[in-house]
Amino acid sequence: MARRIFGWVALLGCALALSACGFQLRGASEYAFKRLYISGGGQMATDISRYIRYGSKGTIVVTEPKDADARLEIVNASSARTAVSLDANGQAREYEMRNTYTFQLVTPDGTPIIPLSTIRLTRNLPYSDNESSARDAEAALLSRDMQKDAVDQIIRRMEAVKAMPEKKPDL
């Protein structure tokens, strides 16, 4: 009997501890702007647009810059791959993939909300001559993962903006 009571008390204690820890699902994102225009970026722009469409409260992506409260400009997206280690024959054994994304968030009149920023990501890619198709598939997967990571970082930076800059008075 005492064992059963102890079990229920332990279960109740665990439930109380979990409810008191502050765990909460992330929920929908809120942005300081309601209409966003995205320029440049190709697939990255599509991913950001999809994230905003399905994961935000009331913010929409517009197709014309004149309709937007803010413009996300993906200025540059570049990738490079360099050999990191070589075998005894001078063949590459491991590559380092580097992707760089440069972006800014501005108001329609060009006032910076998030000034020109750069995200640099690096991943290691093992290399084997015997498994060329697997290597190419892994490189594509790593590149896609790096782009997704960059999208997540851009989204978090846009979520951190709490207020839009004041409009400049016309003189």
HELIX and SHEET records of a PDB file:
HELIX    1   1 ALA A    2  ALA A   20  1                                  19    
HELIX    2   2 GLN A   43  GLY A   55  1                                  13    
HELIX    3   3 PRO A   65  ASP A   67  5                                   3    
HELIX    4   4 ASP A  129  GLU A  131  5                                   3    
HELIX    5   5 SER A  132  ALA A  160  1                                  29    
SHEET    1   A 5 ILE A  60  VAL A  61  0                                        
SHEET    2   A 5 ARG A  35  SER A  39  1                                        
SHEET    3   A 5 ALA A  70  LEU A  86  1                                        
SHEET    4   A 5 ALA A  92  VAL A 106 -1                                        
SHEET    5   A 5 PRO A 112  PRO A 126 -1                                        
END                                                                             
